[in-house]
Amino acid sequence: MALSLVTAPATEPLTLDEALSHLRVDAGDENDLVGTLIVAAREFCENFTHRAFITQTWDLKASCFPWGGDPIWVPKPPLISVTSITSVDTAGATQTWSSALYTVDALAGPKARMGAIVPNYGEIYPPTRAVVNAVTVRFVAGYGAASAVPASVKAAMKLLIGNWWMNREAAAIVRASADVLPLGVDALLWPFKAF
């Protein structure tokens, strides 16, 4: 399975003012750098937790539907909605699977697990041609607005931004057991990890 971003988040979980305040830096010449660090911190935290924070649209592609009616697990929780499911039929034409034929299990909450899609009772997945990326699930994921992103996630982002602000270049670590992440980032993010 492969994921590709269709629509990126329109905003970030942290504003420039929030990041500057955390760094105790006045707005000015460093705004571009701090803005880049905000995006990098969000991307790092999303990748670490396997989640989407601010509303975004993704395509999940697979070569076929799951066998035997098993669920299609939709990554990047929390799942907001499934926009469409398309597949290449045995004749080579792209078909849209009617939403009346499947059920979407989209759990909500800060630690919601991956969403799932299953055929309704008595229904089966449509047959597909044996080609790469024959099935595409377009879905919307995230907590919604920045105000809905958990405080622990925002705190982890601030720790990362602060670390990258103070340590702008890669450097050799002399200590034998140096932490890869700034102290606390792992602990703040681990409860949100979606497996």
N, C-alpha and C positions, 0 to 999 in steps of 0.2 A: 504494500500500500504506500501511496505517496501523498503528501500534503502540499498544496500550493496556496499562497495568500492571494485572495481576490480583491478585497477591500481592507486596507490597513486601518488601524484605529484613527479616529479623527482628532483625538486629544491624547494626552499622556496622563497617567495616574497622579503625577506630581506636576505642579506648575513651575515655571521658572522662578517665581517669587518664593515658593516653598523651598526649592533647592538652594537658592541664594541665601535664604534665611538660615537654613541648616548649615551651610558653609560659612556663615557670618561674613558674606561678601556683598558689597554694594553692587547694584545693577550698573552695567557699563561695558567695558571692553571684553569682559569674560563671558558675556551672555551666550555667544555662539558655542563656546566650549562647554558651558554648563548645560545648554540645550542638548548637545550631542551626548553628554554623559547621562542625561535623563533618559533618552531613547535607548542607549546602551544598557542602562540598568534595568529598564523595563524588559528589553529583549532577553537579558541574562535571566531575570527572575521568571519570565514566562517559560523559557527553555528549561530551567531547573525544575519548575513545578509541573511542566507539561500542560499549562493552563493558558487561557486568554483572559486578559484583564479588562480592557476597554472593548466595547462592541467591535467585532471584526468579522469578515466573511472569508471562508475557506472552501477549497475544493478538496475532497478526499477521493483519490482515484485508486481503483483496484482492477485487476484483470478479470475478475468474476465475482459473483455474489457468494456469500458463505454457503457451505454445503448444509443440506438438511434443515434449512430454516433457522440456523443459528443467527444470533444478532449481528448486525453491523455495528461495531463499537465506534462511536464518534469521538475522536480525541479532542483536546483543547476545551475541557469543561471550564465553566458551566455552559452547557448547551442551551441556547436561547430558542432556536428553531431550525428546522430543515426546510430549505427553500425549494429544492428539487432533487430528484434522483433520476438520472438518465443512464441509459445503457445502449450499447450497440447490439442490435438483435442479430439473429443467425443469418439474415439476408444482408447485413451490413448497414442498415439504417439506424439512426439514433432515435430512440423512443424515450418518452417521459413516463415513468411509473406513477400511476395515479395515487395521490395521497390518501384516497379512500381505501386503498388496498394494504396499507401498512400503518403501524402505530409507532410513534416516537416517544421514548421514555427520556424526558429532559428534566433531570433533577436540578433543583435550585439550592442556593445556599453557598456560603464561603468555601466549604470543603466538599461540594458535590462531586460525585464520581463521574466518569465518562457517561455520556448519553448513549442510548441504544435505539436501533431501528429493527423492528421485527415484522414479518408479514402478519396480517390479521388472521384470525382463526379461519381455516379452510383455504387460505391463499398460499401461494408459493412465489419465490423470486422468479422473475421472467428469465427465459433462456437467453444467453449471450453468445456472441461470436467469440472464438478464441483469439483475441487480440489484446495487445497491451492497453491498459487503461480503458477497458470496455465499460466500466461502471464509474460514474461520477456522482458523488453526493455533495451537493452544495449546502453549506450550513452556516449559521450565524452563532457566534459564541462570545462569551465575556460576561462580566458582572454588570455591564451597562456603562453608566457614567463614572467618572473618577471618584465621586463621593461614595460609590458602592464597593470600591476596591478595599479589601481588608486592611486595617491599620498595620498589621504585622508585615504585610507585603510592602506597604509604603515605607515602613521603618527599615526594612532590608534594602530597599532601593536607596534610601538616604545614606546608609552605611557604605554601600558600594560607591555612590557618587563621592562621598567624603574621602574614601580610600583612593579612588582614581584621581581626585583633585590634588591630594597631597603627594601622590606617587605617579607622576605623569609619564614616566619612562620605565621600561622593563629594567630590572636590576638583578644581579646575582644575589641570592640569599645565602648568607654565611651560616646561619643556624641550620642544624640538621633536620629539625622538625618544625619548619615554618608552615603556618596554615596557608592553604590556597586561597580561602575566602577570608575577608575581614571577620574578626570575632563577632559572632552573633548572627551573621547572615544565614548560615546553614540552619541554625536553631529556629530562626524566624520563619523560614520558608518550608522546612521539612513537613510540618503538619498539613501543608497545602499540596503536597506532591500527589499527582494523579498517576496511578500505575496502570 
